[in-house]
Structures are given as structure tokens and as C-alpha cells.
Amino acid sequence: MEDIILRTTDLTKKYNNKTVVDGLSLEIGRGEIFGLLGPNGAGKSTTMNMICSIVRPTAGKVELFGKELTSNKKDVIKRIGYIPQELAIHGDLKAWENAELFISLYGIKGEKLKQAVNSSLEYVGLLDRRNDFAKTFSGGMKRRLNIACAIGHDPELLIFDEPTVGIDPQSRNFILEKIKESNKKGATVIYTSHYMEEIEAICTRIAIMDSGRVIASGTSSELKKMVSSKEDMTLEEVFLTMTGKKLRDTAE
């Protein structure tokens, strides 16, 4: 694959005697929306945290933009926008204050910072709520503010870790459309989820992850062909066939 944005090689994370991520090797090319599909506990968030240098791998390595992460952390991390599963906003700060706080961490100052704050809030549909405290926002609005805080420095790689958990369908659709819009503007996207319909709707390529390992990867059509010739097979059925497990125990 040409122009690799991210490469992991035998990436492993152990906590005591438990292996959470087990020898994970991935390659993601520029311009992809790459989906990592798996149930809760599959190791998706731990993988994203290692890619963002939040968690140190037990073994293996991460390369971003052609550079080894450990020795080039300062250079590569500023080119990433990370939207974590847990909200990383401050309820007692106004929307613009949250955005300004996080965007300024990338060294953006003065008038450029003001423009970046307004641009990111406008992008997620919150510019008219810029002076409202984050704690007054709905769950969906908080998720959107979380995104604004991560995109203001115009990153080349966007990592979304379960960004639609616990929000209403309208907010979910808004976020998915914004992800596709960001991709069209040039951003490479990694999207983790246990919602197969989201993964199938937006991702150009998908990896199925279970028990810390990627067990298959390809386009949606390629994954379906691996297990059946049925044309109407769903990703849910593909996952169940490959793992013997359901993605979710109950409907959410």
C-alpha cells in the first residue's frame, strides 16, 4: 500500500498476566476511513491509546507518517486529532473556552487561535452556543464539542474511538456525516465501534478485532465473501461466523 499513514508491527499490551492487545499489525493508507470493528473489551481503545502514545506498548512498535513514534513523538502527535471514548471536556468551561484550551496545546496563539476556535465550533454546529457552559449541553452536543476540541489544529489523522456511544440518532448521523466531510477534505480517519451499521456506512476498509487480535480485514464486500456467498449477509453475521460471538449482547 502506497503512502502509509500508520503502521503497527506486532503491537502488544499486557496488564499483569492479561494480554489486552496481542501482536497487532496494521497498515492504514492516506485518505482511508479505516474501521476497527469489535465488541467492548476487544482491545480497540487500548490500541488507539498506544497509537496516540497515551499508553506504552509492552512490545511491538508504531510508525506514524513514516516515523517511529517513540523517538519522534513531538513531531507526529501534533498531526493527530484524537477523539476519545470518554469525554475530554470541562463542564465548568464555556464551549469556546474548552475549544481554546485544547487547541492552544498545539502552540496555536493569538488571532489564529480565535479563528481556529470559531471554525471548529462552527464545523460541529455549536458556534451559536459558544458562550454556554459545557455542563448544560446534551449528550450529543458534548460529543460534538469533544470533536471540536480535537480538530482545531487541522490534523492529518483523525482517530474516533466509539464517538457515538449513548447519544441520540440525530447526533449520531451528524457525527458520521462530519467524519465523511473531514475525509473528503483530506483527513485520514480511524474509526472504532461495535456498531456494525456505522462501520459499514462510512468505512472504506474494515478490520474485525476480537480478544486483542485482528482476525480479518478488507472491504465490507471482501469480508462477507470470506465466510459466505450470500449477497445479503450483514457484518453482524460475518462477525458471528468468524468469532462465534455477538458484537453486542443487547440492542442499544
SEDOFI-570731 format. One record per residue: x, y, z of N, C-alpha, C, O in turn; residue in one letter. Coordinates in pm, whole numbers. Layout:
BEGIN
ATOM  n_east  n_north    n_up  ca_east  ca_north   ca_up  c_east  c_north    c_up  o_east  o_north    o_up  aa
ATOM       X        Y       Z        X         Y       Z       X        Y       Z       X        Y       Z   A
...
//
This chain:
BEGIN
ATOM  n_east  n_north    n_up  ca_east  ca_north   ca_up  c_east  c_north    c_up  o_east  o_north    o_up  aa
ATOM      84     -120       0        0         0       0      87      125       0     180      136      80   M
ATOM      58      217     -89      138       338    -100      98      440       6     -16      446      51   E
ATOM     196      519      43      173       632     134     104      588     263     -10      625     290   D
ATOM     174      509     341      120       458     466     123      567     573     228      623     603   I
ATOM       6      596     630       -4       693     739      31      627     873     102      685     955   I
ATOM     -20      506     893        1       434    1018      41      290     990     -20      222     908   L
ATOM     145      246    1061      184       104    1057     211       59    1200     292      120    1270   R
ATOM     145      -47    1242      180      -109    1370     240     -246    1341     195     -316    1250   T
ATOM     341     -282    1417      410      -411    1396     414     -487    1527     481     -446    1622   T
ATOM     343     -599    1531      340      -687    1650     308     -608    1777     367     -634    1882   D
ATOM     217     -515    1768      185      -429    1881     115     -510    1990      14     -577    1964   L
ATOM     168     -503    2110      119      -586    2220     109     -504    2348     197     -422    2378   T
ATOM       1     -526    2423      -12      -465    2554     -63     -568    2654    -166     -632    2634   K
ATOM      15     -582    2763      -24      -672    2871     -38     -595    3000      41     -506    3030   K
ATOM    -140     -629    3076     -157      -576    3212    -148     -695    3306    -236     -781    3309   Y
ATOM     -39     -698    3384       -9      -815    3466       0     -937    3375      85     -941    3286   N
ATOM     -85    -1036    3395      -78     -1156    3311    -183    -1158    3201    -198    -1258    3131   N
ATOM    -255    -1048    3185     -362     -1043    3086    -314     -969    2961    -267     -856    2968   K
ATOM    -327    -1035    2845     -291      -973    2718    -415     -904    2661    -514     -970    2628   T
ATOM    -409     -771    2649     -524      -693    2601    -516     -672    2450    -616     -679    2380   V
ATOM    -395     -647    2401     -369      -638    2257    -257     -736    2227    -154     -737    2294   V
ATOM    -277     -820    2124     -191      -937    2106    -130     -939    1965    -188     -993    1872   D
ATOM     -11     -879    1952       65      -887    1827      -6     -824    1709     -13     -883    1601   G
ATOM     -58     -705    1728     -140      -639    1626     -53     -572    1519      32     -488    1550   L
ATOM     -75     -610    1393       -4      -550    1281    -106     -494    1183    -189     -567    1128   S
ATOM    -100     -363    1161     -194      -293    1073    -119     -199     981     -10     -151    1015   L
ATOM    -177     -172     865     -129       -66     777    -250       13     729    -346      -44     678   E
ATOM    -244      144     745     -354       231     704    -299      337     610    -205      409     645   I
ATOM    -357      348     492     -307       440     391    -373      576     397    -482      593     451   G
ATOM    -305      673     341     -356       810     336    -492      814     264    -509      755     158   R
ATOM    -586      884     324     -716       904     263    -820      799     298    -935      810     254   G
ATOM    -784      698     374     -880       595     412    -970      642     526    -934      730     604   E
ATOM   -1088      582     533    -1164       577     658   -1159      432     701   -1231      347     649   I
ATOM   -1074      404     796    -1045       267     837   -1125      235     962   -1112      302    1064   F
ATOM   -1207      131     954    -1290        92    1067   -1233      -24    1144   -1189     -123    1086   G
ATOM   -1233      -11    1276    -1192      -120    1364   -1317     -167    1438   -1365      -99    1528   L
ATOM   -1367     -282    1398    -1495      -333    1446   -1474     -445    1546   -1403     -542    1519   L
ATOM   -1535     -431    1663    -1523      -535    1763   -1606     -502    1885   -1645     -387    1904   G
ATOM   -1634     -602    1969    -1715      -579    2088   -1638     -503    2194   -1516     -487    2183   P
ATOM   -1706     -456    2296    -1638      -396    2410   -1541     -498    2470   -1576     -615    2487   N
ATOM   -1421     -453    2500    -1321      -544    2555   -1233     -611    2452   -1149     -694    2486   G
ATOM   -1253     -575    2324    -1172      -638    2219   -1031     -584    2213    -943     -647    2153   A
ATOM   -1006     -469    2276     -873      -408    2272    -864     -287    2182    -755     -236    2158   G
ATOM    -978     -238    2133     -978      -125    2039    -925        3    2104    -837       68    2049   K
ATOM    -979       38    2220     -937       162    2286    -791      157    2330    -719      257    2320   S
ATOM    -747       42    2378     -607        27    2417    -516       46    2296    -410      108    2306   T
ATOM    -558       -8    2182     -481        10    2059    -471      157    2023    -363      206    1990   T
ATOM    -584      229    2028     -583       372    1995    -495      450    2093    -424      542    2053   M
ATOM    -499      413    2220     -417       481    2320    -267      458    2296    -186      546    2324   N
ATOM    -231      341    2246      -90       317    2213     -49      396    2090      62      448    2083   M
ATOM    -138      405    1992     -110       482    1871     -90      629    1905      -8      697    1842   I
ATOM    -164      678    2003     -154       819    2042     -50      842    2152     -38      954    2203   C
ATOM      25      740    2188      131       748    2288      78      782    2427     150      838    2509   S
ATOM     -47      748    2453     -105       765    2587     -69      645    2674     -47      658    2794   I
ATOM     -62      528    2610      -25       404    2677     100      349    2609     109      348    2486   V
ATOM     194      303    2689      318       247    2635     299      100    2601     251       23    2685   R
ATOM     335       58    2480      322       -84    2444     414     -172    2528     522     -130    2571   P
ATOM     370     -294    2551      457      -393    2614     561     -442    2514     675     -471    2550   T
ATOM     519     -452    2389      609      -495    2281     555     -442    2149     440     -397    2140   A
ATOM     639     -449    2045      600      -402    1913     624     -253    1896     676     -186    1985   G
ATOM     587     -202    1779      612       -60    1753     502        3    1668     425      -65    1601   K
ATOM     498      136    1676      404       217    1599     483      313    1513     575      380    1560   V
ATOM     448      320    1384      505       419    1293     393      507    1241     291      458    1192   E
ATOM     412      638    1252      315       735    1203     382      828    1104     489      883    1133   L
ATOM     321      845     989      374       933     885     518      894     849     601      979     818   F
ATOM     545      764     854      676       713     817     782      726     924     900      701     898   G
ATOM     742      766    1046      839       785    1155     801      698    1275     684      683    1308   K
ATOM     903      641    1338      880       560    1457     832      651    1571     893      754    1599   E
ATOM     721      612    1636      654       700    1731     739      737    1851     747      854    1888   L
ATOM     804      639    1912      874       665    2038     980      773    2026     993      857    2115   T
ATOM    1055      772    1918     1165       868    1901    1124      995    1827    1204     1086    1810   S
ATOM     998     1000    1782      951      1118    1708     817     1167    1760     737     1224    1685   N
ATOM     791     1145    1888      660      1171    1947     614     1315    1926     501     1338    1884   K
ATOM     699     1410    1954      659      1551    1947     618     1590    1806     525     1668    1787   K
ATOM     687     1537    1708      660      1573    1568     531     1511    1517     455     1577    1447   D
ATOM     506     1385    1551      392      1316    1492     260     1339    1565     154     1342    1503   V
ATOM     266     1355    1698      142      1368    1775      65     1495    1736     -58     1495    1739   I
ATOM     136     1601    1701       67      1725    1664      -7     1712    1532     -86     1800    1496   K
ATOM      16     1604    1460      -52      1582    1332    -174     1492    1347    -237     1453    1248   R
ATOM    -207     1459    1474     -319      1370    1505    -427     1446    1581    -397     1530    1666   I
ATOM    -552     1416    1550     -665      1461    1630    -732     1339    1691    -781     1254    1618   G
ATOM    -734     1330    1824     -785      1211    1893    -914     1245    1965    -916     1332    2052   Y
ATOM   -1021     1175    1930    -1150      1192    1996   -1174     1066    2079   -1216      964    2024   I
ATOM   -1150     1072    2209    -1157       951    2293   -1301      911    2323   -1394      990    2307   P
ATOM   -1316      787    2367    -1448       737    2404   -1503      813    2524   -1621      846    2528   Q
ATOM   -1418      841    2620    -1460       920    2737   -1449     1068    2703   -1351     1112    2644   E
ATOM   -1549     1145    2741    -1550      1287    2711   -1432     1357    2777   -1406     1339    2895   L
ATOM   -1361     1437    2698    -1244      1511    2748   -1273     1660    2745   -1195     1739    2689   A
ATOM   -1385     1698    2804    -1421      1840    2811   -1449     1877    2956   -1471     1791    3041   I
ATOM   -1447     2007    2982    -1467      2057    3119   -1604     2123    3128   -1630     2223    3061   H
ATOM   -1690     2069    3213    -1827      2118    3225   -1838     2261    3270   -1932     2331    3232   G
ATOM   -1743     2307    3352    -1749      2442    3406   -1682     2545    3317   -1667     2661    3356   D
ATOM   -1641     2505    3198    -1590      2598    3097   -1694     2613    2986   -1770     2521    2957   L
ATOM   -1695     2731    2925    -1785      2754    2812   -1733     2677    2691   -1618     2631    2689   K
ATOM   -1818     2664    2591    -1779      2587    2472   -1652     2643    2410   -1560     2568    2378   A
ATOM   -1645     2775    2394    -1527      2834    2330   -1404     2818    2418   -1292     2806    2367   W
ATOM   -1424     2819    2551    -1310      2804    2641   -1253     2661    2632   -1131     2642    2636   E
ATOM   -1342     2563    2621    -1296      2425    2602   -1214     2413    2474   -1103     2359    2474   N
ATOM   -1271     2464    2364    -1201      2455    2236   -1068     2528    2241    -967     2476    2192   A
ATOM   -1066     2646    2299     -942      2724    2307    -836     2651    2389    -719     2650    2353   E
ATOM    -878     2592    2500     -784      2521    2587    -712     2410    2511    -589     2400    2517   L
ATOM    -787     2328    2442     -726      2212    2375    -650     2251    2250    -543     2196    2222   F
ATOM    -703     2345    2174     -635      2386    2051    -503     2457    2082    -405     2443    2009   I
ATOM    -502     2533    2191     -380      2606    2229    -266     2512    2268    -149     2551    2264   S
ATOM    -298     2388    2305     -194      2292    2341    -103     2259    2224       6     2206    2243   L
ATOM    -148     2291    2104      -68      2264    1984      12     2386    1940      62     2392    1828   Y
ATOM      24     2484    2030      107      2600    2003      41     2708    1920     108     2800    1873   G
ATOM     -90     2698    1900     -164      2799    1822    -202     2914    1915    -255     2892    2024   I
ATOM    -175     3036    1871     -193      3152    1959    -260     3268    1885    -276     3266    1763   K
ATOM    -299     3369    1964     -345      3496    1909    -466     3484    1817    -559     3407    1843   G
ATOM    -464     3561    1711     -576      3567    1619    -600     3433    1551    -714     3395    1524   E
ATOM    -492     3361    1524     -506      3229    1462    -581     3134    1554    -658     3050    1508   K
ATOM    -558     3147    1685     -628      3062    1781    -777     3097    1784    -861     3007    1786   L
ATOM    -810     3225    1783     -950      3266    1782   -1022     3213    1658   -1134     3165    1666   K
ATOM    -955     3222    1545    -1014      3173    1421   -1033     3021    1425   -1135     2969    1378   Q
ATOM    -936     2951    1482     -945      2805    1491   -1059     2763    1584   -1130     2666    1556   A
ATOM   -1076     2835    1693    -1185      2806    1786   -1321     2823    1718   -1406     2735    1723   V
ATOM   -1340     2938    1653    -1467      2964    1587   -1493     2867    1473   -1606     2822    1452   N
ATOM   -1388     2835    1399    -1401      2744    1286   -1440     2604    1332   -1527     2540    1272   S
ATOM   -1376     2556    1439    -1406      2421    1488   -1546     2413    1549   -1616     2313    1531   S
ATOM   -1588     2518    1620    -1723      2519    1676   -1829     2528    1566   -1934     2465    1575   L
ATOM   -1800     2606    1464    -1892      2615    1351   -1904     2481    1280   -2012     2441    1238   E
ATOM   -1793     2413    1268    -1789      2285    1198   -1879     2181    1263   -1939     2098    1195   Y
ATOM   -1887     2184    1396    -1970      2087    1467   -2107     2143    1504   -2181     2081    1581   V
ATOM   -2139     2260    1451    -2272      2317    1471   -2296     2376    1608   -2409     2377    1656   G
ATOM   -2191     2425    1673    -2204      2479    1808   -2161     2626    1819   -2147     2678    1930   L
ATOM   -2141     2693    1707    -2094      2831    1715   -2194     2920    1787   -2155     3011    1859   L
ATOM   -2324     2896    1768    -2425      2977    1834   -2438     2946    1983   -2508     3016    2056   D
ATOM   -2369     2839    2028    -2369      2804    2171   -2231     2823    2232   -2201     2765    2337   R
ATOM   -2148     2902    2169    -2008      2918    2210   -1995     2971    2352   -1896     2940    2420   R
ATOM   -2091     3049    2399    -2082      3110    2532   -2157     3032    2639   -2168     3077    2752   N
ATOM   -2209     2915    2604    -2279      2831    2701   -2182     2735    2767   -2086     2688    2705   D
ATOM   -2208     2705    2895    -2122      2612    2967   -2146     2469    2918   -2259     2430    2891   F
ATOM   -2038     2394    2907    -2047      2258    2854   -2139     2169    2936   -2202     2078    2883   A
ATOM   -2149     2196    3066    -2233      2112    3151   -2381     2127    3121   -2462     2045    3165   K
ATOM   -2419     2230    3047    -2559      2249    3010   -2594     2178    2880   -2711     2176    2840   T
ATOM   -2498     2119    2814    -2520      2056    2684   -2579     1915    2699   -2560     1848    2800   F
ATOM   -2651     1874    2595    -2699      1736    2588   -2581     1643    2559   -2471     1689    2530   S
ATOM   -2606     1512    2570    -2500      1416    2543   -2443     1430    2403   -2322     1423    2384   G
ATOM   -2531     1449    2305    -2486      1463    2168   -2404     1589    2146   -2306     1588    2072   G
ATOM   -2445     1698    2211    -2371      1824    2199   -2234     1814    2264   -2137     1870    2214   M
ATOM   -2226     1742    2375    -2097      1723    2439   -2003     1643    2348   -1884     1673    2340   K
ATOM   -2057     1543    2281    -1976      1466    2187   -1925     1555    2073   -1811     1543    2031   R
ATOM   -2012     1643    2026    -1972      1733    1918   -1866     1832    1965   -1773     1864    1891   R
ATOM   -1880     1881    2089    -1778      1971    2145   -1646     1896    2161   -1539     1953    2138   L
ATOM   -1654     1771    2199    -1534      1687    2210   -1459     1682    2077   -1336     1687    2074   N
ATOM   -1534     1672    1968    -1474      1669    1835   -1411     1804    1802   -1300     1810    1750   I
ATOM   -1482     1913    1833    -1429      2048    1806   -1295     2069    1874   -1205     2131    1816   A
ATOM   -1281     2018    1995    -1156      2034    2070   -1040     1960    2004    -924     1995    2024   C
ATOM   -1072     1857    1925     -967      1772    1867    -930     1807    1724    -829     1758    1673   A
ATOM   -1009     1893    1658     -984      1918    1515    -935     2058    1485    -902     2089    1371   I
ATOM    -928     2144    1586     -896      2284    1562    -756     2309    1510    -731     2414    1451   G
ATOM    -664     2214    1530     -527      2231    1480    -509     2169    1342    -397     2154    1293   H
ATOM    -622     2132    1278     -622      2081    1140    -534     1958    1125    -440     1959    1046   D
ATOM    -564     1851    1199     -480      1730    1193    -497     1652    1064    -601     1659     999   P
ATOM    -392     1578    1029     -395      1493     909    -461     1359     937    -519     1298     847   E
ATOM    -452     1312    1061     -511      1184    1101    -610     1208    1213    -574     1265    1317   L
ATOM    -734     1166    1194     -838      1176    1296    -869     1037    1350    -896      945    1273   L
ATOM    -865     1023    1481     -895       895    1545   -1021      911    1629   -1022      985    1727   I
ATOM   -1125      841    1590    -1253       844    1662   -1271      711    1733   -1283      607    1669   F
ATOM   -1273      715    1866    -1287       594    1945   -1429      589    2003   -1458      655    2102   D
ATOM   -1515      510    1940    -1654       494    1984   -1722      631    2008   -1772      654    2118   E
ATOM   -1725      719    1909    -1772       856    1933   -1923      871    1945   -1971      979    1979   P
ATOM   -2000      766    1917    -2145       780    1917   -2213      701    2028   -2335      686    2028   T
ATOM   -2136      650    2123    -2195       571    2231   -2286      659    2317   -2245      764    2365   V
ATOM   -2409      613    2335    -2501       678    2426   -2562      808    2379   -2609      886    2461   G
ATOM   -2564      834    2248    -2624       958    2200   -2742      927    2109   -2761      814    2065   I
ATOM   -2821     1029    2083    -2943      1013    2004   -2910      994    1855   -2802     1034    1810   D
ATOM   -3002      934    1780    -2977       907    1637   -2944     1030    1555   -2862     1023    1463   P
ATOM   -3006     1145    1585    -2978      1267    1509   -2834     1311    1527   -2767     1347    1430   Q
ATOM   -2785     1309    1651    -2646      1346    1677   -2550     1244    1617   -2443     1280    1568   S
ATOM   -2589     1118    1620    -2506      1013    1561   -2489     1036    1411   -2378     1029    1358   R
ATOM   -2599     1063    1343    -2593      1087    1199   -2512     1212    1167   -2439     1214    1068   N
ATOM   -2524     1315    1251    -2448      1439    1232   -2298     1409    1238   -2221     1454    1153   F
ATOM   -2257     1333    1339    -2115      1299    1356   -2063     1217    1239   -1953     1242    1189   I
ATOM   -2140     1120    1195    -2097      1036    1082   -2081     1119     955   -1987     1098     879   L
ATOM   -2172     1212     932    -2162      1299     814   -2039     1388     823   -1973     1412     722   E
ATOM   -2007     1438     941    -1890      1524     959   -1761     1445     939   -1662     1498     888   K
ATOM   -1762     1318     977    -1645      1234     954   -1621     1218     804   -1508     1230     757   I
ATOM   -1726     1192     731    -1712      1177     585   -1669     1310     523   -1590     1311     428   K
ATOM   -1719     1420     575    -1681      1552     523   -1532     1580     550   -1462     1631     462   E
ATOM   -1486     1546     669    -1344      1566     702   -1256     1482     611   -1151     1528     567   S
ATOM   -1300     1361     583    -1224      1273     494   -1217     1330     352   -1112     1324     288   N
ATOM   -1326     1385     305    -1327      1445     171   -1233     1565     163   -1180     1598      57   K
ATOM   -1212     1632     277    -1122      1747     282    -976     1706     296    -887     1791     297   K
ATOM    -951     1573     308     -813      1526     308    -767     1451     431    -656     1397     431   G
ATOM    -848     1445     536     -806      1376     657    -821     1224     643    -919     1175     588   A
ATOM    -722     1152     693     -733      1007     708    -803      982     841    -779     1052     939   T
ATOM    -890      882     845     -972       858     964    -959      714    1010    -964      621     929   V
ATOM    -943      696    1142     -958       565    1205   -1081      573    1293   -1095      664    1375   I
ATOM   -1170      477    1275    -1299       481    1345   -1323      348    1414   -1336      245    1347   Y
ATOM   -1329      348    1548    -1356       224    1620   -1502      223    1666   -1557      326    1705   T
ATOM   -1562      104    1661    -1702        95    1701   -1742      -51    1719   -1677     -141    1666   S
ATOM   -1850      -72    1794    -1914      -203    1794   -2050     -194    1725   -2132     -286    1733   H
ATOM   -2074      -82    1657    -2195       -66    1575   -2160      -98    1430   -2101      -15    1360   Y
ATOM   -2196     -216    1386    -2155      -258    1252   -2218     -172    1143   -2159     -155    1037   M
ATOM   -2340     -117    1169    -2404       -35    1067   -2329       96    1044   -2327      146     932   E
ATOM   -2267      151    1149    -2186       272    1133   -2059      241    1054   -2024      314     961   E
ATOM   -1993      135    1091    -1870        95    1023   -1896       73     874   -1820      119     789   I
ATOM   -2003        3     844    -2035       -29     705   -2074       97     627   -2050      105     507   E
ATOM   -2135      194     696    -2184       314     628   -2072      408     586   -2084      474     483   A
ATOM   -1963      415     662    -1864       519     635   -1725      467     601   -1645      542     545   I
ATOM   -1694      342     631    -1554       297     621   -1520      238     484   -1598      163     427   C
ATOM   -1403      274     434    -1355       221     308   -1291       83     326   -1287        3     233   T
ATOM   -1241       57     447    -1181       -73     478   -1203     -101     625   -1211       -9     707   R
ATOM   -1214     -229     659    -1255      -268     793   -1166     -380     844   -1128     -471     770   I
ATOM   -1131     -371     973    -1064      -482    1041   -1153     -531    1153   -1204     -452    1231   A
ATOM   -1172     -661    1160    -1251      -721    1268   -1156     -762    1379   -1061     -837    1358   I
ATOM   -1183     -711    1500    -1094      -732    1613   -1167     -808    1723   -1282     -777    1756   M
ATOM   -1101     -907    1779    -1159      -985    1887   -1047    -1037    1976    -947    -1089    1928   D
ATOM   -1066    -1020    2106     -969     -1070    2205    -827    -1021    2177    -730    -1096    2191   S
ATOM    -816     -892    2137     -686      -831    2118    -620     -858    1985    -508     -812    1962   G
ATOM    -687     -930    1897     -628      -964    1768    -718     -921    1652    -841     -920    1665   R
ATOM    -656     -885    1540     -731      -865    1417    -741    -1000    1349    -640    -1062    1315   V
ATOM    -864    -1047    1330     -883     -1181    1274    -913    -1177    1124    -903    -1279    1057   I
ATOM    -950    -1059    1072     -974     -1045     929    -982     -897     895   -1019     -816     979   A
ATOM    -946     -863     771     -958      -724     727    -986     -720     577    -951     -812     504   S
ATOM   -1048     -611     535    -1080      -593     394   -1197     -498     381   -1240     -438     480   G
ATOM   -1249     -485     261    -1371      -406     244   -1488     -486     300   -1475     -605     329   T
ATOM   -1601     -420     313    -1720      -489     362   -1753     -609     273   -1784     -717     323   S
ATOM   -1747     -589     142    -1777      -698      48   -1677     -812      60   -1715     -929      55   S
ATOM   -1549     -778      77    -1446      -881      89   -1464     -964     215   -1446    -1086     211   E
ATOM   -1501     -901     325    -1522      -973     450   -1640    -1069     437   -1635    -1181     488   L
ATOM   -1744    -1024     371    -1862     -1110     354   -1829    -1231     267   -1878    -1341     293   K
ATOM   -1748    -1210     164    -1711     -1319      75   -1621    -1422     143   -1614    -1537     100   K
ATOM   -1553    -1379     251    -1467     -1473     323   -1547    -1585     391   -1495    -1694     412   M
ATOM   -1672    -1556     424    -1749     -1653     503   -1873    -1707     432   -1930    -1807     474   V
ATOM   -1917    -1641     324    -2040     -1684     259   -2053    -1624     120   -1992    -1522      89   S
ATOM   -2134    -1689      39    -2166     -1634     -93   -2299    -1559     -92   -2345    -1511    -195   S
ATOM   -2360    -1550      26    -2488     -1480      38   -2469    -1331      10   -2383    -1267      71   K
ATOM   -2547    -1275     -78    -2533     -1134    -113   -2589    -1041      -6   -2548     -925       4   E
ATOM   -2683    -1092      74    -2749     -1006     172   -2695    -1026     314   -2760     -989     411   D
ATOM   -2577    -1085     325    -2518     -1110     456   -2478     -978     522   -2429     -887     455   M
ATOM   -2500     -967     653    -2463      -846     726   -2327     -862     793   -2278     -974     810   T
ATOM   -2266     -751     830    -2140      -758     904   -2159     -824    1040   -2069     -891    1091   L
ATOM   -2277     -806    1098    -2308      -874    1224   -2296    -1025    1207   -2239    -1094    1292   E
ATOM   -2349    -1077    1096    -2342     -1220    1069   -2198    -1264    1040   -2157    -1373    1079   E
ATOM   -2123    -1179     970    -1982     -1208     943   -1906    -1221    1074   -1830    -1316    1093   V
ATOM   -1926    -1125    1163    -1855     -1128    1291   -1892    -1252    1370   -1805    -1319    1426   F
ATOM   -2022    -1284    1375    -2067     -1402    1449   -2007    -1530    1392   -1968    -1620    1466   L
ATOM   -2000    -1537    1259    -1944     -1656    1194   -1795    -1670    1225   -1747    -1781    1249   T
ATOM   -1722    -1559    1223    -1577     -1564    1244   -1537    -1587    1389   -1435    -1650    1416   M
ATOM   -1618    -1535    1482    -1578     -1537    1623   -1665    -1624    1711   -1624    -1665    1820   T
ATOM   -1786    -1653    1665    -1881     -1725    1749   -1943    -1636    1855   -2006    -1684    1949   G
ATOM   -1924    -1504    1840    -1974     -1408    1938   -2064    -1305    1870   -2060    -1285    1749   K
ATOM   -2147    -1239    1953    -2224     -1126    1906   -2147     -998    1937   -2073     -990    2035   K
ATOM   -2165     -897    1852    -2100      -768    1877   -2154     -701    2001   -2080     -638    2077   L
ATOM   -2286     -714    2022    -2348      -656    2141   -2443     -759    2200   -2509     -833    2127   R
ATOM   -2448     -763    2332    -2536      -859    2398   -2681     -821    2382   -2768     -907    2370   D
ATOM   -2708     -688    2383    -2844      -639    2370   -2843     -521    2274   -2739     -459    2252   T
ATOM   -2959     -489    2219    -2972      -372    2131   -2954     -246    2213   -2999     -238    2328   A
ATOM   -2888     -147    2155    -2863       -21    2226   -2936       92    2157   -2928      207    2201   E
//
